[in-house]
Amino acid sequence: MASDVSIVPYDPLGRKVRRLVDGYQPAGTHTATWEGRDNKGQSVSSGVYFMRFTVDGYEETVRLAMLR
């Protein structure tokens, strides 16, 4: 079943860093890669970030460490 999907990394202050996926996705396995850059293409600093996954209203947030 196709779903509306959003994948967004946030910094520790809760600011959106970049929108990796935003839109309707068909059913199946997909891959999204974040190479540690913001919306302007600038590299983000090392530290803790939070990745929020949203699918049809269900949300899950995971903590990750960015190491340079």
Buried (B, 14 or more C-beta within 10 A) or exposed (E): EEEEBBBBBBBEEEEEBBEBBEEEBEEEEEEEEBEBEBEEEEEBEEEEBBBBBBEEEEEEEEEEEBEE
